[in-house]
Amino acid sequence: MEELPRQAHDHVELIGGPLDGLRLDVSGVSGEVGAELREGAFLVSGIGEGPGAGTGAGALYRPRRVDPCRWDWAGGS
C-alpha cells in the first residue's frame, strides 16, 4: 500500500487548565483570524473540571511571549 504524503501542520501546545497537554492545530490560519490568534483563543469544549463543566464550557488560552508555540491557560467559564 502506498503512503500518502503528509501535510505539514502547525500546532500550539496547551498548558494548564482543562485542555492541558493537548495540541491545537493552527495550520493555514491567516487574515483576521490569524491576527486574533496571536492574542490567544477561547476554546469551547466538553472537557472540563467540576460540576459546572461540560458541553459549552470553555477555556481561555494565551500564547507565551517568549515561546508563542506554548499557550497558557488564562481562565474559563
OpenMM code with the backbone's topology and positions (N, CA, C; nanometers):
from openmm import Vec3, app, unit

residues = "MET GLU GLU LEU PRO ARG GLN ALA HIS ASP HIS VAL GLU LEU ILE GLY GLY PRO LEU ASP GLY LEU ARG LEU ASP VAL SER GLY VAL SER GLY GLU VAL GLY ALA GLU LEU ARG GLU GLY ALA PHE LEU VAL SER GLY ILE GLY GLU GLY PRO GLY ALA GLY THR GLY ALA GLY ALA LEU TYR ARG PRO ARG ARG VAL ASP PRO CYS ARG TRP ASP TRP ALA GLY GLY SER".split()
positions = [
    Vec3(0.0844, -0.1178, 0.0000),
    Vec3(0.0000, 0.0000, 0.0000),
    Vec3(0.0893, 0.1247, 0.0000),
    Vec3(0.0594, 0.2183, -0.0869),
    Vec3(0.1373, 0.3405, -0.0987),
    Vec3(0.0948, 0.4415, 0.0075),
    Vec3(0.1947, 0.5014, 0.0737),
    Vec3(0.1642, 0.6031, 0.1745),
    Vec3(0.1357, 0.7360, 0.1078),
    Vec3(0.0351, 0.8048, 0.1590),
    Vec3(0.0023, 0.9384, 0.1097),
    Vec3(0.0995, 1.0381, 0.1713),
    Vec3(0.1359, 1.1419, 0.0971),
    Vec3(0.2247, 1.2426, 0.1560),
    Vec3(0.1552, 1.3136, 0.2717),
    Vec3(0.2300, 1.3397, 0.3758),
    Vec3(0.1738, 1.4087, 0.4921),
    Vec3(0.1891, 1.5590, 0.4760),
    Vec3(0.0838, 1.6293, 0.5077),
    Vec3(0.0903, 1.7751, 0.5024),
    Vec3(0.1500, 1.8259, 0.6328),
    Vec3(0.2259, 1.9315, 0.6235),
    Vec3(0.2828, 1.9927, 0.7437),
    Vec3(0.1713, 2.0616, 0.8220),
    Vec3(0.1772, 2.0491, 0.9512),
    Vec3(0.0791, 2.1129, 1.0383),
    Vec3(0.1517, 2.1983, 1.1403),
    Vec3(0.0926, 2.3123, 1.1717),
    Vec3(0.1441, 2.3990, 1.2762),
    Vec3(0.0565, 2.3795, 1.3992),
    Vec3(0.1201, 2.3529, 1.5113),
    Vec3(0.0471, 2.3294, 1.6354),
    Vec3(0.0963, 2.4214, 1.7453),
    Vec3(0.0073, 2.4452, 1.8409),
    Vec3(0.0472, 2.5082, 1.9661),
    Vec3(0.0111, 2.4104, 2.0770),
    Vec3(0.0925, 2.4078, 2.1818),
    Vec3(0.0681, 2.3185, 2.2948),
    Vec3(-0.0076, 2.3951, 2.4025),
    Vec3(-0.1161, 2.3351, 2.4534),
    Vec3(-0.1966, 2.3980, 2.5578),
    Vec3(-0.1417, 2.3544, 2.6936),
    Vec3(-0.1146, 2.4517, 2.7811),
    Vec3(-0.0526, 2.4267, 2.9101),
    Vec3(-0.1489, 2.4677, 3.0222),
    Vec3(-0.1785, 2.3740, 3.1121),
    Vec3(-0.2657, 2.4021, 3.2263),
    Vec3(-0.4129, 2.3958, 3.1886),
    Vec3(-0.4981, 2.4094, 3.2891),
    Vec3(-0.6420, 2.4102, 3.2663),
    Vec3(-0.6966, 2.2775, 3.2178),
    Vec3(-0.8209, 2.2774, 3.1734),
    Vec3(-0.8873, 2.1528, 3.1358),
    Vec3(-0.8340, 2.0887, 3.0083),
    Vec3(-0.7638, 2.1619, 2.9256),
    Vec3(-0.7129, 2.1066, 2.8000),
    Vec3(-0.5617, 2.0847, 2.8040),
    Vec3(-0.5061, 2.0794, 2.9244),
    Vec3(-0.3624, 2.0640, 2.9444),
    Vec3(-0.3065, 1.9452, 2.8666),
    Vec3(-0.1997, 1.9704, 2.7936),
    Vec3(-0.1312, 1.8651, 2.7201),
    Vec3(-0.1822, 1.8429, 2.5785),
    Vec3(-0.2962, 1.9021, 2.5447),
    Vec3(-0.3484, 1.8863, 2.4088),
    Vec3(-0.2783, 1.9836, 2.3154),
    Vec3(-0.2842, 1.9532, 2.1885),
    Vec3(-0.2247, 2.0402, 2.0867),
    Vec3(-0.3349, 2.0931, 1.9969),
    Vec3(-0.3267, 2.2207, 1.9661),
    Vec3(-0.4245, 2.2874, 1.8811),
    Vec3(-0.3622, 2.3092, 1.7439),
    Vec3(-0.4274, 2.2589, 1.6410),
    Vec3(-0.3793, 2.2736, 1.5036),
    Vec3(-0.4178, 2.4126, 1.4532),
    Vec3(-0.3182, 2.4936, 1.4230),
    Vec3(-0.3419, 2.6289, 1.3719),
    Vec3(-0.2908, 2.6418, 1.2286),
    Vec3(-0.2795, 2.5313, 1.1602),
    Vec3(-0.2306, 2.5299, 1.0220),
    Vec3(-0.3222, 2.6098, 0.9307),
    Vec3(-0.2628, 2.6886, 0.8450),
    Vec3(-0.3385, 2.7587, 0.7426),
    Vec3(-0.4242, 2.8727, 0.7916),
    Vec3(-0.4121, 2.9109, 0.9177),
    Vec3(-0.4922, 3.0214, 0.9704),
    Vec3(-0.4225, 3.1524, 0.9350),
    Vec3(-0.4960, 3.2399, 0.8680),
    Vec3(-0.4371, 3.3673, 0.8275),
    Vec3(-0.5439, 3.4756, 0.8303),
    Vec3(-0.5098, 3.5911, 0.7818),
    Vec3(-0.6040, 3.7027, 0.7758),
    Vec3(-0.6431, 3.7504, 0.9144),
    Vec3(-0.7682, 3.7942, 0.9290),
    Vec3(-0.8175, 3.8463, 1.0560),
    Vec3(-0.8110, 3.7416, 1.1663),
    Vec3(-0.8490, 3.6193, 1.1326),
    Vec3(-0.8484, 3.5122, 1.2330),
    Vec3(-0.7059, 3.4867, 1.2809),
    Vec3(-0.6102, 3.4846, 1.1893),
    Vec3(-0.4709, 3.4651, 1.2263),
    Vec3(-0.4204, 3.5755, 1.3176),
    Vec3(-0.4603, 3.6980, 1.2879),
    Vec3(-0.4205, 3.8113, 1.3717),
    Vec3(-0.4799, 3.7984, 1.5118),
    Vec3(-0.6041, 3.7550, 1.5208),
    Vec3(-0.6684, 3.7358, 1.6505),
    Vec3(-0.6034, 3.6222, 1.7286),
    Vec3(-0.5608, 3.5171, 1.6591),
    Vec3(-0.4977, 3.4038, 1.7268),
    Vec3(-0.3650, 3.4417, 1.7919),
    Vec3(-0.3013, 3.5459, 1.7461),
    Vec3(-0.1764, 3.5892, 1.8107),
    Vec3(-0.2013, 3.6366, 1.9535),
    Vec3(-0.3280, 3.6682, 1.9834),
    Vec3(-0.3650, 3.7120, 2.1181),
    Vec3(-0.4145, 3.5955, 2.2041),
    Vec3(-0.4463, 3.4813, 2.1417),
    Vec3(-0.4976, 3.3665, 2.2146),
    Vec3(-0.6332, 3.3247, 2.1605),
    Vec3(-0.6984, 3.2347, 2.2334),
    Vec3(-0.8277, 3.1846, 2.1875),
    Vec3(-0.9106, 3.1331, 2.3046),
    Vec3(-1.0418, 3.1511, 2.2943),
    Vec3(-1.1365, 3.0905, 2.3882),
    Vec3(-1.1864, 2.9636, 2.3212),
    Vec3(-1.1547, 2.8493, 2.3790),
    Vec3(-1.1871, 2.7201, 2.3191),
    Vec3(-1.3047, 2.6572, 2.3917),
    Vec3(-1.4107, 2.6265, 2.3198),
    Vec3(-1.5282, 2.5619, 2.3761),
    Vec3(-1.5065, 2.4120, 2.3703),
    Vec3(-1.5340, 2.3452, 2.4824),
    Vec3(-1.5058, 2.2029, 2.4902),
    Vec3(-1.6016, 2.1332, 2.5847),
    Vec3(-1.6231, 2.0058, 2.5628),
    Vec3(-1.6996, 1.9221, 2.6547),
    Vec3(-1.6130, 1.8702, 2.7669),
    Vec3(-1.4820, 1.8958, 2.7580),
    Vec3(-1.3888, 1.8522, 2.8617),
    Vec3(-1.3843, 1.9614, 2.9669),
    Vec3(-1.3944, 1.9244, 3.0922),
    Vec3(-1.3899, 2.0277, 3.1944),
    Vec3(-1.3632, 1.9723, 3.3323),
    Vec3(-1.3657, 2.0613, 3.4287),
    Vec3(-1.3414, 2.0260, 3.5671),
    Vec3(-1.4589, 2.0722, 3.6515),
    Vec3(-1.5030, 1.9894, 3.7429),
    Vec3(-1.6043, 2.0289, 3.8391),
    Vec3(-1.7461, 2.0213, 3.7859),
    Vec3(-1.8427, 2.0488, 3.8734),
    Vec3(-1.9836, 2.0330, 3.8384),
    Vec3(-2.0354, 2.1296, 3.7334),
    Vec3(-1.9740, 2.2449, 3.7164),
    Vec3(-2.0210, 2.3413, 3.6180),
    Vec3(-1.9675, 2.3166, 3.4783),
    Vec3(-1.8770, 2.2202, 3.4656),
    Vec3(-1.8145, 2.1936, 3.3360),
    Vec3(-1.9028, 2.1013, 3.2529),
    Vec3(-1.8700, 2.0900, 3.1289),
    Vec3(-1.9458, 2.0039, 3.0385),
    Vec3(-1.9628, 2.0733, 2.9059),
    Vec3(-2.0586, 2.0270, 2.8282),
    Vec3(-2.0816, 2.0844, 2.6975),
    Vec3(-2.1035, 2.2349, 2.7090),
    Vec3(-2.0317, 2.3075, 2.6297),
    Vec3(-2.0436, 2.4525, 2.6319),
    Vec3(-1.9435, 2.5205, 2.7230),
    Vec3(-1.8754, 2.4416, 2.8075),
    Vec3(-1.7725, 2.5010, 2.8928),
    Vec3(-1.6560, 2.5435, 2.8044),
    Vec3(-1.5854, 2.6448, 2.8457),
    Vec3(-1.4754, 2.6913, 2.7637),
    Vec3(-1.3537, 2.7276, 2.8461),
    Vec3(-1.2419, 2.7394, 2.7767),
    Vec3(-1.1162, 2.7743, 2.8416),
    Vec3(-1.0421, 2.8754, 2.7552),
    Vec3(-0.9899, 2.9771, 2.8201),
    Vec3(-0.9139, 3.0803, 2.7513),
    Vec3(-0.7657, 3.0460, 2.7609),
    Vec3(-0.6987, 3.0446, 2.6467),
    Vec3(-0.5548, 3.0197, 2.6408),
    Vec3(-0.4881, 3.1353, 2.5681),
    Vec3(-0.3700, 3.1743, 2.6199),
    Vec3(-0.2943, 3.2834, 2.5585),
    Vec3(-0.1503, 3.2381, 2.5346),
    Vec3(-0.0915, 3.2810, 2.4229),
    Vec3(0.0465, 3.2414, 2.3939),
    Vec3(0.1461, 3.3062, 2.4894),
    Vec3(0.2524, 3.2329, 2.5190),
    Vec3(0.3612, 3.2885, 2.5994),
    Vec3(0.4376, 3.3884, 2.5137),
    Vec3(0.4826, 3.4958, 2.5745),
    Vec3(0.5571, 3.5976, 2.4993),
    Vec3(0.6903, 3.5434, 2.4493),
    Vec3(0.7574, 3.4645, 2.5310),
    Vec3(0.8898, 3.4136, 2.4921),
    Vec3(0.8820, 3.2844, 2.4119),
    Vec3(0.7671, 3.2180, 2.4120),
    Vec3(0.7512, 3.0916, 2.3396),
    Vec3(0.6077, 3.0814, 2.2884),
    Vec3(0.5748, 3.1478, 2.1758),
    Vec3(0.4368, 3.1524, 2.1275),
    Vec3(0.3794, 3.0181, 2.0819),
    Vec3(0.4602, 2.9136, 2.0789),
    Vec3(0.4094, 2.7801, 2.0452),
    Vec3(0.3523, 2.7092, 2.1676),
    Vec3(0.3635, 2.7716, 2.2836),
    Vec3(0.3069, 2.7185, 2.4076),
    Vec3(0.2066, 2.8203, 2.4600),
    Vec3(0.0826, 2.7770, 2.4771),
    Vec3(-0.0241, 2.8646, 2.5235),
    Vec3(-0.0630, 2.8263, 2.6648),
    Vec3(-0.0657, 2.9243, 2.7547),
    Vec3(-0.1015, 2.9020, 2.8943),
    Vec3(-0.2497, 2.9288, 2.9169),
    Vec3(-0.3063, 2.8482, 3.0063),
    Vec3(-0.4457, 2.8641, 3.0457),
    Vec3(-0.4611, 2.9975, 3.1198),
    Vec3(-0.5626, 3.0754, 3.0825),
    Vec3(-0.5850, 3.2060, 3.1436),
    Vec3(-0.7234, 3.2147, 3.2071),
    Vec3(-0.7899, 3.1017, 3.2272),
    Vec3(-0.9222, 3.1014, 3.2902),
    Vec3(-1.0248, 3.0359, 3.2003),
    Vec3(-1.1476, 3.0349, 3.2466),
    Vec3(-1.2533, 2.9721, 3.1688),
    Vec3(-1.3899, 3.0047, 3.2228),
    Vec3(-1.4876, 2.9390, 3.1629),
    Vec3(-1.6257, 2.9624, 3.2064),
    Vec3(-1.6822, 2.8391, 3.2707),
] * unit.nanometer
topology = app.Topology()
chain = topology.addChain("A")
for resn in residues:
    res = topology.addResidue(resn, chain)
    for name in ("N", "CA", "C"):
        topology.addAtom(name, app.Element.getBySymbol(name[0]), res)
